[in-house]
Amino acid sequence: MNLDYNIFLEVAVIPLNIVLCAFLMIRYTNPTRVNIAFRRFAFAVMITDIVDVATAIVTSAHASVPNPIHHLFNMADSALAAVTGFLFIYYVYAYSSMNHSSLVRRNVINVILLGTDFILLFTNPFTGWVFTYDEGGNYIHEFLFTPVAYGFPILFFLIASLYMLTHRERYKKSQLTTLILAMVVAGTLFVLQMLFFDDVLITFFIASIGSLIVFLSLETPEYEKLIQTEAELNEAKEREAVMQAKERLSREVMRALSKAVDAKDHYTNGHSARVAKYAKEIARRMGKTEKEQGEIYELGLLHDVGKIGISEEIINKKGKLTYEEFDQIKKHTVIGWDILKTITEIPWLSKGARWHHERYDGKGYPDGLYGNNIPEEARIICLADCYDAMTSKRSYSSPRAQEEVRAEIERCMGTQFDPNIAKHLLAMIDEDTEYDLRENSKN
């Protein structure tokens, strides 16, 4: 049988797809959001590549294969192509930290688009709007063929590209460069095939190579960092013999974990404990109950827990950090969130870790929250954290004079700090005539 299509490129990468998917099943067993999203995308690429090749063979058989079989293969091929693009969107989303309402809204829009594609495909045997076959089994493109067969997969690539470009601050530079390059190359070849090389199967050859490149350049470092973080956390928990929530996660264990974090930074000994103490006093002055003050104290102790996933060379670097190094430091907020949110019995415990670097004016990270959208506990931790940074020795600065610290807090009210919370810290400073609220103080 003579084939109507050149299938050899896509046939050649089928073993590559199988090996990659087998490796993911064996090695990538940790059910993180990124791992799950990439695994689904890689499996979709493999299945669609195989089905695309099979469809080309069936279509080339013409009248020797009944038209219903032709319809089945071509509908499955187009549907899987759309699903692959759809799953690529969620791989891109997996690296972001969008809030629940944004994710739900995007889910609804993307599912409606995918559903529209499915409706057009699976009603085609009755409408004939996408493709038909003549009596000789020849494949005929109808007026909706290009929008359905090519339009929806390209649209999903564009949605992923647009999200990355408009939220590029949420990705490492290497992630952004690699993913955008892969999307541009794949999209360009997709268009070229659609316009000029309709008889050459190349789309899922490119998708297969692209998935391998993305895996090697983006997945492995993220996975290894996660494994290292979890290993360090598990060691700390084993040493203290606790794996329980609220009543079992004792104050002593929290202190031990905060000290383990502080120990990574040679310049911040006792930082977490001081932040916890300052935050608790601010909460008391705000009229919080003793229970709420205790919770704020615990948030302060663990606000920097994500630093156990950051390289010590970066944390203890003397001098100014590079853009890439600062981008790594910023990730401690999300790493801390991922660690603490697993303690489901204490769901509020992760608030301080994730949002203590948000600013009242919305210019903070990781989510750019502003004003009262930032949890109140995180606004308190942010203020206590910045105060301790100014009154302690760091790799990049010496302790400031009390008057200078007070002036800086006052200057940043309404921009970096919640003014209604900052006024309580100013009162604490005014009452601290001996300047005891600082590193190495007698208290």
Phi, psi and omega in degrees: 000130176275131181274141176280349186229150172273108187255002194290327178296314181289327175297322185295330183266358177300314176300324177299315180298318181296316179296316180298315181292323177296320178297319179297320180293323185276317189265320187265070184268347180286120188279057175281163181299318180294314181300314181297315182295318180292321180298316178297318180296315181297319178293323179295320177299315181298310182296317182293323177300314180296314181294324179297317178295315180299321180296320178297321179292315180297316181297324180290343181284342177053235189291344180287347177244130181301148181302323177301326177291319174304312181300316183299311182294316182290325176293317179297320180298311181293321180296317180294325177298318178294319180297322179298314176298320179300315180289333176295323176304315185283340170291318176297316179300329186297336179275349183269178179227043181295151181286170187298317183294321177295319180295317179299315180299316179293323177301314182299313181297313183293321179292323177298317179297314179295319179298321177298317178300315180297318181298315180296321181290312189277352170262357183301323178302338180261329183264325184068023183280337185261306177205157177219174176229139176275183183297335179273005179078017180279138184280124183239124177280128177260186193292339179260008184298307183299312178300322184278311185288323183249324188298311184293314176301318178295320179301318180293324174298319180294321178299315179297318180297315181297319180297316181296318182292324181275349178230037188295340179292346182271000184239150171294154180301320180294322177297313182298313182297313184293314182293318180294319178299316179298319181291320180295314180296312181297317180296319180296314180293327177299314180293318179299318178297317182298321187270323191234335186233056184295340183264005179247124178274106183230341187304309185272352164294312179294318179299323180292314177296319180298319180295325177293317180297315180298319180298312184292324186266339186240318188288312189300313178299320180296318182294315182295321179297320179296316179299317180297317180298313181295324180295316179296319179295317180296323177297317179297319180292321180294320179299325182265356176057042174228138175219034186240167179268193191352287186289336182266334177276086190288163178299325179296321179292320178299317178297318180297319181292320179295324178292325177296323177292311180301327183295338178289333180255114184294346185253002185235040178299125180080004184303310185296320180294320179293317178301318179298317181295313180296318182296320180296319180293320176299316180298321179298317180291337177279355179091017179289151177290166178299322178297316180293322177298320178296322179293320177298320178300315180294322176299318179296320179299324188250013185295332182256019185301333180296345180293345177292347177262006180252141181301136178296329180298324179285314182300321186259014180295133175272134181097182186288137177283149171286169178301316182294321180293318178294325177297324176292316178303318182299335183289349181296335179294315181285323177298316178299319177300313181297325179290309189283334182289348176288344177274081191294335180287345177233070188296335182282348188296334184274353184299314182296322182295316186282320194247014182284355174250012171285150179250151182299331180270004176088007184261014180269195180218161010269349190248356179064032178289158181218157175054221182286357173291337174281128178308139184303321180301320180291326177295323178292313180299319179303313182295314179297321180296314181293322178299314180294325178298323181281337184255013181233160175280130178236169179296337185248359182198160174260163179300142179269160175293152183301320180297321180292321178297314180299316180297322181292318177300315181295321180296326186267005176293128181091347176248290178276325187243150171293118184297329180290336176270321183298329181298331178288323177292321177300320178296321177298318180296316181297326180280343184272070186292337179265003181054053178278337184278078180193173179295141178065021176285166182290344178264000000 
